[in-house]
Amino acid sequence: MYEPNVVGDWQEYDDGHAGLRVRVHGLEKAEPPRGRDDAAEGLVYFRFRVTVENRTTVYFGIHLEDGQLDVRVGSEGESAFLDWRNSQFIEGFDVYPLRRVTSVLYAAAPESCLSLVDIQVQLKVDDEWTERYLWSGGIGPQEPSVAVCARADSAQDSLAAQVISYLERETGSGPAV
């Protein structure tokens, strides 16, 4: 089974972009700086960051905009509202050796769905598309709730439960009590 990254983990690129790495981090509830979008009425805003780091000796031109991100919430994978007006994208920025560039993004979704957030990112580097990578995390209680976005029988089958199980196997530790 394909194991997603956990929010905060770095993902290293291989192939033609060796030495370049990316991560999704800083997932938290936050109000947007320029005010709420009317389309997000009744939804809770959250913020996350996408950071690209160059650990090579050459520079890369990085491009990341709203069409290169897919944000899903809840156990059913409902699409979150990505507020492009409040988000700060990376548009044609040259990342020089040993430097980083960070994009700050705002999205909104029903509060009951925020315990499971999946963020898929596909960068464009020097006018070439990179591979898509997925990060999984959550905000608030990590137990799926019985609500619009979660089924009562999904606790053991959810992606979050699979990620936790994988991490427990890798670290050799049992569940925290």
Disulfide bonds with the S-S distance in Angstrom:
Cys113-Cys149 1.66
